[in-house]
């Protein structure tokens, strides 16, 4: 079985959630390392002018809060096993 990192984010200004990216990995360790890298480096669709980010780790992944010049958005990264 493979492990996946999936990114869900608010892709429109109406803040509707959508699956925006997915990446397959051969094992859990590799998937978790990639999820952490993406939590720190992934550039979400919104906000347009990111100023800062907070990375929060929880069971199975991360929530990343990105503060822009005029608004705050967040996205989720989940580490999931294909069954």
Secondary structure, DSSP 4 states (H G I P E B T S, - for coil): --EEEEEEEE-STT--EEEEEEEEESSHHHHHHHHHHHHHH---SS-SSEEEEEEEEETTEEEEEEEESS-EEEEEEEEEE--
